[in-house]
Amino acid sequence: MGEWGFLSGLFDALQAHSPLLGRFWLLLMLVFRMLILGTVATDLFEDEQEEFACNTLQPGCKQVCYDQAFPISQYRFWVFHIVLISTPSLVFLMYAMHHNNKKAAGRCLDSASCAREERRLRRLYMVNVGFRLLAEVAFVVGQWWLYGFRVEAQFPCSRFPCPYTVDCFTSRPMEKTVFLCFYFAVGVLSTLASLAELLHITYKRFSSSSSSREARCGSQNQRNLAQEEALALRGPGTPPPRRGRAGSGRHKRGSLLSTGSSSKVSSIGRKSSKSKSLNTSIAV
């Protein structure tokens, strides 16, 4: 069990970032796969090749018949399965620990950057669950294709260098059949748990994005209503407040036009007064 301690500790740390369905998958992984494979299955499969016997003494016949009966040992197949589906979870855990260290050090400049990091973390967890689901489906199909649902007690073999069709016998076939069916059932249950978790986090993400859009629209509507109420309180004769540079530019242009027109009117008035004085002097 010592060789599984490292993975067990990392999976325990992964529980802090997993929802309820993810923790259920971790329970299946730790108890029904790693614990049983490290305690019971080791003794069952350690003498698998030594106990595989054939009714011939031809050199090499036993080895080629064992290779035909078991292209890969069931124990090694399950160990490879555990390592492969643990890899994306470990990558996500490393990123999550890095994110938590950044938050603890206060390197999030504002709430917007922290929210962006949280969205990034959720997307990475979704990718992790999707890869885990694909790996679960691939290994369930691979186990069915390699071993089926039964370990046969007698296996006929006619491969070279066997001189004829020989009969080979596996050790403890019924016990291995029970383990084979058990691990197939655990694989199917883990696949369903991963699928349910992926659907759950996808629905949660889209619902949260739609609710955030609705919240933004609601806040914009509240600001518009507040502006309308402020205009209603000022009264109908109160001019609206000038906004920005465009309003100030228009005001400056209006003042220049008014001053220009007033100067023109004053100059015209002075000319008319001069003409009137000239006419009166001629008449005298």
Disulfide bonds with the S-S distance in Angstrom:
Cys54-Cys168 1.98
Cys61-Cys162 1.87
Cys65-Cys157 2.17
